[in-house]
């Protein structure tokens, strides 16, 4: 349990980093075409991870290559839609709509893998969604093309979170992450060649900083932590933790840019915290009691799924 809480804390750190990337990416795409930015960001991340894997002499298997390609393709779909969407919508809308992956994870788990949704999952997911809505401004979102792209992004991210333990639970996290980053970089470079005739390198220090921050911290480190953490933590809990991205974004906006947080924003933050606490409550209260052995068995089925099982914390 102590080790799991450490990974929960590390995933919160990842969500914190990602929460700061929305305004950074929006500013960078004014200087660099969106698909080229994705290619450069993940190219940098893949080179860094490949170098580390080579120094540590990690072996690459065909299974890891296949798993990394699948997960990388899902990430590519998500980040391309997110980056393109930020050209047409606000950072606030993008953060809220991307956070809707907290809904898609349990929904897709039920549809694709016959996962049983417990009352605790439904309650925590509902609270997190309400919190995201409050943080976004409670009803100020009007759907445009960029917003629809961000919803598509949330779908891909939800599938990525759901598939990580199913295709990568027994793979080397470092090599698996490197393959994912390389897959995103290659696919984005190909897409950029077709869709963006103008090719350019970053021209300002802000753009280089954006690439370094998103490539090293927001990609290489963040996904390495996620790959390792999801060997211990279920997809539902991972999605709930990642739903705190907008909360972290609001905190950074307050600390660094002196932006005020509205009362609805504070309420949204409280709801997100309550949702995470609810997921940490033992199954015996207020929900149905289970033995410790049954609890451990359910957790193993979540992390290494075979037969249909509960997808719980």
N, C-alpha and C positions, 0 to 999 in steps of 0.2 A: 504493500500500500504506500509506503514511504517513497519507493522508487517511482510509482505511478504519479504521485503528487509532484515529484521533480519534473517529470515529463509534461505534466499539466502546466507547470510554471514556465517551462521552456516554450510550449506552444503559445502561451499568452504573450511571451516575448516576440514570437513570430508574428502574431496578430498585431502587436504594437508596431513592429517594423512595417508591416503591410499597410497599417492605418496611415502611416506617414507618407506612403508612396503615391497616393492619389493626386495630390497637388504637384508632386515632383514630376510624375509622368505627364500630367496635363501641360506643365510648363515646357518639358523637354520636347513634346511632340509638336510644339510651335516652331522648333528648330530642326527636328529630324522627322522624316516621314514615319508614320506609326509602325508599319511593318518592319522597316529598317531598324527602328528602335528596339523592337522585340528581338530581331535577329542579333543585333549587337549585344543587347543585355544578356541573352541566353548563350550567345557565343562566348562572352567573357566568363560566365558562370561555368560553362562546360570545360573551357580550357583550364580554369583554376582547379576544378574537381579532378579532371584527368591527370593533371600534374601531381596532385596529392596522392591519387590512387597509384600512379607510377612509382612515386617515392616509397610508398608503403607496400609496393609489389602485390597489389590486389589482383586476383584472377577474374577474368571475364568469361562467363558461360553463355551458351546460346540461349538458355532460359532467361537469364538476366537481360540479355539484349532484347529478346522478345517482349518481356514484361516492361522494360524501360521504354520501348517504342510505343506500346499501347498507352501507358501513362503519359508519355511525352506528347502523343497526339491529342489526348484530352486536354492537357495543359495548353498546347498550341491553340486549340479552338477557343479556350477560355481567355487567354491573354490577348489574342488577336481581337476578339470581340470587345474585351475590356478597353484595350488601347484605342481602337477605332471609335468606340462609344464615347470615350472621354473627349474626343474632338467635337462631339455634338451635344454633350450634356455636361452638367456641373459635377464637380468632385463629390458633392454631398449626395446627389442622386445616384452617382455611380457606386459610392460606398454602400448606400442602402440596398440598391438592387443586387449588387454582387453578394451581399450578405444573405440574400434569399436562398442561397445554397443550403442554409440551415433547414429549410423546408424540403428541398429536393432530395436530400440524403435519405431521410426516412421514407419519403414517398417512393423513390426509386428502389430502395431496399425492399419495400413491400411488393412493388410491381414486378421487379426482375428476379428477386431471390426469395420471395415468400416469407420475408422477415415479419415476425409478429411485433406490432407496435404496442408497447405498454402504456398505461395511463401516465406514468411519469415522463415518458418521452413526449407524448402528445402535449402535456402541460408545459414542459420546459420549452418545447419548440414554439408553442403559442406565445409564451412570455417573451422569448427571444425575438420573435417576429414583431410583436407589439413594441418592444424596446427599440428595434431598428426603425420602425415607423416614427416613433417619437423623436429619435435622434435626427431623422431626416427633415423634421419640420412639421410632422403630423398633417399630411394631406397636401403639401405644397408641390408634390410631384405630378406633372402632366406628361404623359408618355409621348415621346418623340422617337425618331430613329435611333438616337444614341441610347435612350432608355431601353428600347427593345433589344439593342445589342448587349446591354449590361445584363438583362434578364437571361439572354442566351449564354452569356459568360457564366452566370450563376449555375445554369444547367450543367455546363461542362465541368465546373469546379466541383459541383456536387457529385457527379459521376467519378471524378478523379479521387475524391475522398473515399467514396464507396469502394472503388476498385483497388486501392492501395493494398489493403490486407488480403484481397482475393488473388492478386497476381504477384505481389511482391513481398509477402510476409516472410518468406524463407530465403530472400535474396540478400546479398551484401548491400546495405543501405548506401554506402559511398558510391559503389559502381552503379547501382540502380539509379541514383540521383544524377550521376554524370551522364548516363545514357539518356535520361529524360531531358536534361538541359540541352544536350547535343541534338536530340530529335526536334525540340522546339526551334533551335537556332537554324537548322537546315530547312525545315518546313517554312519558317518565316522568311528566310532568304529567298527561297524559290517563289513564294507568294509575292514578295516584294519585287522580284524581277519582272513579274507579269503585271502587277498592279501599280507599281510606283516607278515611272521612268526616271525620275530625278533621284540620283544617288549622291549622298553627301555624308561627310563625317561631321561630328559635333563641332560647332564653330565657337562656342562660348564656354567659359569655365562652368557655368551652371549646368550645361548639357553634359559635360564630362562628369561632373559630380553626380548628376542623376543616373548616368550609366554605372558608375562605380557603386553607388548606394544600392540601386536596384539589382545590379548584377551580382555583387559580392554578398551583401546582407539579405536583400529581398529575394534572391533566387538560390544561389549556391548554399549558403548557410541555412536559410529558412526551410528549403525542401529536404536538406539532409536531416535536419531536426524532425521534420514531419515523417520522413520514411522510418526513422528509428522510433519515434514516439508511437506511431500507429501499430507497432509490434506489441505495445502495452495498452493502448487506449482505443476504445471502440470508435467507429466512424461517426456515430451520433454525437458523442462527447467532443470529438475533434471538430465537427461542424459548429457546435455550440460555442466552443472556445474561439474559433475563427470568426464567429458572428460579432465579436467584440471589436473588430477592425474600426467601424465608424466611431465607437466610443473613444478608442485611442486617438483617432484622427481629431476628434473634438478636443481632447485633452491637449494635444500638441498645438492645435490652433489657438487655444487659450494661453498656453505657456509661451509660445514663440511669436505669435502674431497678435496677442492681446484681443482675440475675438471672444466675445461674450457667449456663454452657453445659456440658452433659454431655459425656462422652467420645464418645458417639455423635454428638452435635452437631458436635464438632470433626471427626470422621471424615466426616460429611456435607459439611461445608465443603470439606474436602480433595478429596472426590470431585467436587464441582461445579467446583472449580478445575481438576482434571485433565481434566474433560470439555471445558472451554473451551480448555485448552492443546491437547488432542487435535484440536479443530477448527481450530486455527491451524497444525498441522503441515503441511508441504508434501505434496502428493499423491504425490511420488516416494518418500516414506518415512513409514511402512513399507508403504504401499499402492502400487498400480500406477503406474508412471511415465507422465506425460503431458507433451507439449511445452508451452512457454509460450503458444504461439498457441492450442492446444486448450484450455488452462486458461482463457484470456481469453474464448474463445468460450462455454465452459460457463457462466462467470459471467454473461455478458450474457444468456444464455438463462434463467438463474435470475431475474435482475432484470427482464427484459422478455420473459416467456415467450410463446412462440407454439407451436412444436412441442414434443413431450415431451422432457425433458432431465433431467440430474442436478440434484438440489436439494442442493447442497453448499456448503461455506464458500467 
